[in-house]
Amino acid sequence: MLTRTRLYVRDTFLYMRPGFVLGDDDRLLERGIIDSMGVLELIAFLQTEFGVEVGDDDVTDENLGTLASIDRYVTSRRANGNTA
């Protein structure tokens, strides 16, 4: 999941910045990688790609702020059967 999400973020949001190095714990909003519309695009990707339903209350920096937190969030949702 982490690799696939990293590729999505790179291809969708960093295509104009080919030399940008994105770490697993880099804050996506703080580093200017995504903006509020990007968060919506990311949520759509997670729901489509991994079959998880992302609720409004789940849209937090703790769940979606970094690649590592996204990986933990999606893994947890899938393990608990919280899929779309």
N, CA, C and O atoms as a GROMACS GRO file, in nm:
protein
  336
    1MET      N    1   0.081  -0.119   0.000
    1MET     CA    2   0.000   0.000   0.000
    1MET      C    3   0.086   0.126   0.000
    1MET      O    4   0.056   0.222  -0.071
    2LEU      N    5   0.190   0.125   0.079
    2LEU     CA    6   0.276   0.242   0.090
    2LEU      C    7   0.338   0.276  -0.046
    2LEU      O    8   0.341   0.393  -0.086
    3THR      N    9   0.388   0.176  -0.114
    3THR     CA   10   0.451   0.198  -0.244
    3THR      C   11   0.350   0.250  -0.345
    3THR      O   12   0.378   0.344  -0.420
    4ARG      N   13   0.233   0.191  -0.348
    4ARG     CA   14   0.130   0.233  -0.443
    4ARG      C   15   0.084   0.376  -0.414
    4ARG      O   16   0.064   0.455  -0.507
    5THR      N   17   0.068   0.411  -0.286
    5THR     CA   18   0.028   0.546  -0.248
    5THR      C   19   0.137   0.646  -0.284
    5THR      O   20   0.107   0.755  -0.332
    6ARG      N   21   0.262   0.609  -0.260
    6ARG     CA   22   0.374   0.697  -0.295
    6ARG      C   23   0.374   0.725  -0.446
    6ARG      O   24   0.392   0.839  -0.489
    7LEU      N   25   0.355   0.621  -0.526
    7LEU     CA   26   0.352   0.638  -0.671
    7LEU      C   27   0.236   0.728  -0.713
    7LEU      O   28   0.252   0.813  -0.801
    8TYR      N   29   0.121   0.710  -0.650
    8TYR     CA   30   0.007   0.796  -0.682
    8TYR      C   31   0.037   0.942  -0.650
    8TYR      O   32   0.013   1.030  -0.732
    9VAL      N   33   0.089   0.967  -0.531
    9VAL     CA   34   0.121   1.104  -0.490
    9VAL      C   35   0.225   1.164  -0.585
    9VAL      O   36   0.212   1.278  -0.629
   10ARG      N   37   0.328   1.088  -0.615
   10ARG     CA   38   0.432   1.137  -0.706
   10ARG      C   39   0.375   1.169  -0.844
   10ARG      O   40   0.401   1.276  -0.899
   11ASP      N   41   0.298   1.077  -0.900
   11ASP     CA   42   0.245   1.095  -1.035
   11ASP      C   43   0.137   1.202  -1.042
   11ASP      O   44   0.122   1.268  -1.146
   12THR      N   45   0.062   1.221  -0.936
   12THR     CA   46  -0.050   1.314  -0.936
   12THR      C   47  -0.012   1.454  -0.892
   12THR      O   48  -0.057   1.553  -0.949
   13PHE      N   49   0.072   1.462  -0.789
   13PHE     CA   50   0.101   1.592  -0.728
   13PHE      C   51   0.244   1.642  -0.748
   13PHE      O   52   0.270   1.761  -0.734
   14LEU      N   53   0.336   1.552  -0.779
   14LEU     CA   54   0.476   1.592  -0.790
   14LEU      C   55   0.532   1.578  -0.932
   14LEU      O   56   0.654   1.582  -0.951
   15TYR      N   57   0.445   1.562  -1.030
   15TYR     CA   58   0.493   1.539  -1.166
   15TYR      C   59   0.574   1.658  -1.220
   15TYR      O   60   0.657   1.641  -1.309
   16MET      N   61   0.549   1.778  -1.168
   16MET     CA   62   0.625   1.896  -1.212
   16MET      C   63   0.751   1.918  -1.129
   16MET      O   64   0.827   2.011  -1.155
   17ARG      N   65   0.773   1.833  -1.029
   17ARG     CA   66   0.889   1.844  -0.941
   17ARG      C   67   0.961   1.710  -0.936
   17ARG      O   68   0.962   1.644  -0.832
   18PRO      N   69   1.021   1.667  -1.046
   18PRO     CA   70   1.077   1.532  -1.056
   18PRO      C   71   1.188   1.501  -0.956
   18PRO      O   72   1.208   1.384  -0.923
   19GLY      N   73   1.260   1.599  -0.908
   19GLY     CA   74   1.368   1.573  -0.814
   19GLY      C   75   1.326   1.577  -0.668
   19GLY      O   76   1.409   1.559  -0.580
   20PHE      N   77   1.198   1.599  -0.642
   20PHE     CA   78   1.148   1.611  -0.505
   20PHE      C   79   1.157   1.475  -0.435
   20PHE      O   80   1.108   1.375  -0.487
   21VAL      N   81   1.219   1.474  -0.319
   21VAL     CA   82   1.231   1.351  -0.241
   21VAL      C   83   1.122   1.352  -0.134
   21VAL      O   84   1.118   1.443  -0.050
   22LEU      N   85   1.036   1.253  -0.138
   22LEU     CA   86   0.925   1.244  -0.044
   22LEU      C   87   0.949   1.131   0.054
   22LEU      O   88   0.951   1.014   0.016
   23GLY      N   89   0.966   1.167   0.181
   23GLY     CA   90   0.986   1.067   0.286
   23GLY      C   91   0.853   1.016   0.340
   23GLY      O   92   0.750   1.082   0.325
   24ASP      N   93   0.857   0.901   0.402
   24ASP     CA   94   0.735   0.841   0.456
   24ASP      C   95   0.668   0.929   0.562
   24ASP      O   96   0.546   0.925   0.577
   25ASP      N   97   0.747   1.008   0.634
   25ASP     CA   98   0.693   1.090   0.742
   25ASP      C   99   0.686   1.238   0.709
   25ASP      O  100   0.664   1.320   0.798
   26ASP      N  101   0.704   1.273   0.583
   26ASP     CA  102   0.690   1.413   0.541
   26ASP      C  103   0.542   1.452   0.544
   26ASP      O  104   0.457   1.379   0.493
   27ARG      N  105   0.514   1.567   0.603
   27ARG     CA  106   0.376   1.618   0.610
   27ARG      C  107   0.334   1.669   0.473
   27ARG      O  108   0.395   1.762   0.419
   28LEU      N  109   0.231   1.607   0.416
   28LEU     CA  110   0.190   1.637   0.280
   28LEU      C  111   0.138   1.780   0.264
   28LEU      O  112   0.171   1.846   0.166
   29LEU      N  113   0.059   1.827   0.358
   29LEU     CA  114   0.007   1.964   0.350
   29LEU      C  115   0.115   2.066   0.382
   29LEU      O  116   0.130   2.164   0.310
   30GLU      N  117   0.189   2.044   0.488
   30GLU     CA  118   0.292   2.139   0.530
   30GLU      C  119   0.401   2.156   0.425
   30GLU      O  120   0.454   2.266   0.409
   31ARG      N  121   0.435   2.051   0.356
   31ARG     CA  122   0.541   2.058   0.253
   31ARG      C  123   0.490   2.109   0.119
   31ARG      O  124   0.566   2.121   0.024
   32GLY      N  125   0.360   2.138   0.113
   32GLY     CA  126   0.304   2.190  -0.011
   32GLY      C  127   0.287   2.086  -0.119
   32GLY      O  128   0.278   2.119  -0.237
   33ILE      N  129   0.281   1.960  -0.080
   33ILE     CA  130   0.266   1.852  -0.177
   33ILE      C  131   0.121   1.844  -0.223
   33ILE      O  132   0.094   1.826  -0.342
   34ILE      N  133   0.028   1.857  -0.129
   34ILE     CA  134  -0.113   1.860  -0.162
   34ILE      C  135  -0.178   1.980  -0.094
   34ILE      O  136  -0.126   2.035   0.002
   35ASP      N  137  -0.294   2.017  -0.148
   35ASP     CA  138  -0.375   2.122  -0.086
   35ASP      C  139  -0.510   2.059  -0.052
   35ASP      O  140  -0.525   1.937  -0.058
   36SER      N  141  -0.608   2.141  -0.017
   36SER     CA  142  -0.737   2.086   0.024
   36SER      C  143  -0.804   2.006  -0.088
   36SER      O  144  -0.867   1.903  -0.061
   37MET      N  145  -0.791   2.051  -0.211
   37MET     CA  146  -0.846   1.972  -0.323
   37MET      C  147  -0.769   1.842  -0.341
   37MET      O  148  -0.826   1.739  -0.377
   38GLY      N  149  -0.639   1.848  -0.316
   38GLY     CA  150  -0.557   1.729  -0.323
   38GLY      C  151  -0.598   1.625  -0.221
   38GLY      O  152  -0.591   1.505  -0.248
   39VAL      N  153  -0.641   1.670  -0.103
   39VAL     CA  154  -0.688   1.577   0.000
   39VAL      C  155  -0.809   1.501  -0.053
   39VAL      O  156  -0.820   1.380  -0.033
   40LEU      N  157  -0.900   1.571  -0.119
   40LEU     CA  158  -1.018   1.505  -0.176
   40LEU      C  159  -0.979   1.405  -0.283
   40LEU      O  160  -1.036   1.296  -0.289
   41GLU      N  161  -0.883   1.440  -0.366
   41GLU     CA  162  -0.834   1.348  -0.468
   41GLU      C  163  -0.770   1.226  -0.404
   41GLU      O  164  -0.790   1.113  -0.450
   42LEU      N  165  -0.692   1.248  -0.299
   42LEU     CA  166  -0.627   1.138  -0.229
   42LEU      C  167  -0.730   1.044  -0.167
   42LEU      O  168  -0.714   0.922  -0.174
   43ILE      N  169  -0.834   1.100  -0.108
   43ILE     CA  170  -0.940   1.018  -0.049
   43ILE      C  171  -1.007   0.933  -0.156
   43ILE      O  172  -1.031   0.814  -0.136
   44ALA      N  173  -1.037   0.993  -0.270
   44ALA     CA  174  -1.098   0.917  -0.380
   44ALA      C  175  -1.007   0.803  -0.424
   44ALA      O  176  -1.054   0.692  -0.451
   45PHE      N  177  -0.877   0.830  -0.432
   45PHE     CA  178  -0.780   0.727  -0.468
   45PHE      C  179  -0.783   0.613  -0.367
   45PHE      O  180  -0.789   0.496  -0.405
   46LEU      N  181  -0.779   0.645  -0.237
   46LEU     CA  182  -0.778   0.542  -0.133
   46LEU      C  183  -0.904   0.457  -0.138
   46LEU      O  184  -0.898   0.335  -0.121
   47GLN      N  185  -1.016   0.520  -0.161
   47GLN     CA  186  -1.142   0.447  -0.166
   47GLN      C  187  -1.147   0.356  -0.288
   47GLN      O  188  -1.193   0.242  -0.279
   48THR      N  189  -1.100   0.405  -0.401
   48THR     CA  190  -1.102   0.326  -0.524
   48THR      C  191  -0.996   0.217  -0.523
   48THR      O  192  -1.024   0.101  -0.553
   49GLU      N  193  -0.874   0.255  -0.489
   49GLU     CA  194  -0.760   0.162  -0.498
   49GLU      C  195  -0.762   0.054  -0.391
   49GLU      O  196  -0.731  -0.062  -0.419
   50PHE      N  197  -0.799   0.092  -0.268
   50PHE     CA  198  -0.789  -0.002  -0.157
   50PHE      C  199  -0.924  -0.044  -0.100
   50PHE      O  200  -0.930  -0.127  -0.009
   51GLY      N  201  -1.032   0.013  -0.152
   51GLY     CA  202  -1.165  -0.028  -0.110
   51GLY      C  203  -1.203   0.011   0.031
   51GLY      O  204  -1.288  -0.054   0.093
   52VAL      N  205  -1.140   0.116   0.084
   52VAL     CA  206  -1.176   0.161   0.219
   52VAL      C  207  -1.269   0.281   0.209
   52VAL      O  208  -1.258   0.364   0.118
   53GLU      N  209  -1.359   0.289   0.304
   53GLU     CA  210  -1.447   0.405   0.311
   53GLU      C  211  -1.387   0.504   0.409
   53GLU      O  212  -1.367   0.472   0.526
   54VAL      N  213  -1.358   0.624   0.362
   54VAL     CA  214  -1.298   0.727   0.445
   54VAL      C  215  -1.410   0.820   0.491
   54VAL      O  216  -1.465   0.896   0.411
   55GLY      N  217  -1.443   0.812   0.619
   55GLY     CA  218  -1.548   0.896   0.673
   55GLY      C  219  -1.500   1.038   0.699
   55GLY      O  220  -1.380   1.062   0.711
   56ASP      N  221  -1.593   1.130   0.709
   56ASP     CA  222  -1.559   1.270   0.734
   56ASP      C  223  -1.474   1.287   0.860
   56ASP      O  224  -1.381   1.367   0.862
   57ASP      N  225  -1.507   1.212   0.964
   57ASP     CA  226  -1.432   1.223   1.089
   57ASP      C  227  -1.291   1.165   1.079
   57ASP      O  228  -1.207   1.190   1.165
   58ASP      N  229  -1.266   1.088   0.974
   58ASP     CA  230  -1.134   1.026   0.956
   58ASP      C  231  -1.037   1.117   0.882
   58ASP      O  232  -0.918   1.087   0.874
   59VAL      N  233  -1.086   1.227   0.828
   59VAL     CA  234  -1.001   1.318   0.751
   59VAL      C  235  -0.926   1.407   0.850
   59VAL      O  236  -0.965   1.520   0.879
   60THR      N  237  -0.817   1.350   0.901
   60THR     CA  238  -0.733   1.420   0.999
   60THR      C  239  -0.587   1.406   0.958
   60THR      O  240  -0.551   1.320   0.878
   61ASP      N  241  -0.504   1.493   1.014
   61ASP     CA  242  -0.361   1.484   0.989
   61ASP      C  243  -0.306   1.352   1.043
   61ASP      O  244  -0.213   1.296   0.986
   62GLU      N  245  -0.363   1.304   1.151
   62GLU     CA  246  -0.317   1.178   1.210
   62GLU      C  247  -0.340   1.061   1.114
   62GLU      O  248  -0.259   0.969   1.110
   63ASN      N  249  -0.448   1.064   1.038
   63ASN     CA  250  -0.479   0.954   0.945
   63ASN      C  251  -0.423   0.974   0.805
   63ASN      O  252  -0.382   0.878   0.740
   64LEU      N  253  -0.420   1.098   0.758
   64LEU     CA  254  -0.387   1.124   0.618
   64LEU      C  255  -0.274   1.224   0.599
   64LEU      O  256  -0.254   1.273   0.488
   65GLY      N  257  -0.201   1.255   0.705
   65GLY     CA  258  -0.101   1.360   0.698
   65GLY      C  259   0.030   1.322   0.631
   65GLY      O  260   0.098   1.409   0.576
   66THR      N  261   0.066   1.196   0.635
   66THR     CA  262   0.192   1.149   0.577
   66THR      C  263   0.166   1.016   0.505
   66THR      O  264   0.061   0.954   0.523
   67LEU      N  265   0.261   0.974   0.425
   67LEU     CA  266   0.248   0.844   0.362
   67LEU      C  267   0.240   0.732   0.465
   67LEU      O  268   0.162   0.638   0.451
   68ALA      N  269   0.321   0.743   0.570
   68ALA     CA  270   0.322   0.641   0.675
   68ALA      C  271   0.188   0.636   0.748
   68ALA      O  272   0.138   0.528   0.778
   69SER      N  273   0.130   0.754   0.777
   69SER     CA  274   0.002   0.755   0.847
   69SER      C  275  -0.111   0.702   0.758
   69SER      O  276  -0.203   0.637   0.806
   70ILE      N  277  -0.103   0.731   0.629
   70ILE     CA  278  -0.202   0.678   0.535
   70ILE      C  279  -0.193   0.526   0.532
   70ILE      O  280  -0.296   0.458   0.534
   71ASP      N  281  -0.073   0.473   0.528
   71ASP     CA  282  -0.053   0.328   0.527
   71ASP      C  283  -0.112   0.265   0.653
   71ASP      O  284  -0.182   0.164   0.645
   72ARG      N  285  -0.084   0.324   0.769
   72ARG     CA  286  -0.140   0.272   0.894
   72ARG      C  287  -0.293   0.279   0.894
   72ARG      O  288  -0.361   0.184   0.934
   73TYR      N  289  -0.345   0.392   0.849
   73TYR     CA  290  -0.490   0.411   0.847
   73TYR      C  291  -0.559   0.308   0.757
   73TYR      O  292  -0.654   0.242   0.799
   74VAL      N  293  -0.510   0.295   0.634
   74VAL     CA  294  -0.572   0.202   0.539
   74VAL      C  295  -0.559   0.058   0.589
   74VAL      O  296  -0.654  -0.020   0.580
   75THR      N  297  -0.443   0.022   0.641
   75THR     CA  298  -0.422  -0.112   0.695
   75THR      C  299  -0.521  -0.140   0.808
   75THR      O  300  -0.580  -0.248   0.814
   76SER      N  301  -0.538  -0.045   0.896
   76SER     CA  302  -0.631  -0.059   1.008
   76SER      C  303  -0.775  -0.073   0.960
   76SER      O  304  -0.849  -0.159   1.008
   77ARG      N  305  -0.814   0.012   0.866
   77ARG     CA  306  -0.952   0.007   0.814
   77ARG      C  307  -0.979  -0.128   0.748
   77ARG      O  308  -1.086  -0.186   0.766
   78ARG      N  309  -0.885  -0.177   0.673
   78ARG     CA  310  -0.904  -0.305   0.605
   78ARG      C  311  -0.907  -0.421   0.703
   78ARG      O  312  -0.984  -0.515   0.686
   79ALA      N  313  -0.824  -0.414   0.807
   79ALA     CA  314  -0.819  -0.520   0.907
   79ALA      C  315  -0.949  -0.526   0.987
   79ALA      O  316  -0.990  -0.633   1.032
   80ASN      N  317  -1.012  -0.410   1.004
   80ASN     CA  318  -1.136  -0.403   1.081
   80ASN      C  319  -1.260  -0.422   0.994
   80ASN      O  320  -1.373  -0.416   1.042
   81GLY      N  321  -1.239  -0.445   0.865
   81GLY     CA  322  -1.350  -0.469   0.774
   81GLY      C  323  -1.425  -0.344   0.735
   81GLY      O  324  -1.540  -0.352   0.690
   82ASN      N  325  -1.363  -0.227   0.751
   82ASN     CA  326  -1.427  -0.100   0.716
   82ASN      C  327  -1.398  -0.066   0.572
   82ASN      O  328  -1.327   0.031   0.542
   83THR      N  329  -1.453  -0.145   0.483
   83THR     CA  330  -1.431  -0.124   0.342
   83THR      C  331  -1.558  -0.074   0.277
   83THR      O  332  -1.668  -0.085   0.333
   84ALA      N  333  -1.543  -0.019   0.160
   84ALA     CA  334  -1.658   0.037   0.088
   84ALA      C  335  -1.744  -0.073   0.030
   84ALA      O  336  -1.845  -0.046  -0.034
   0.00000   0.00000   0.00000
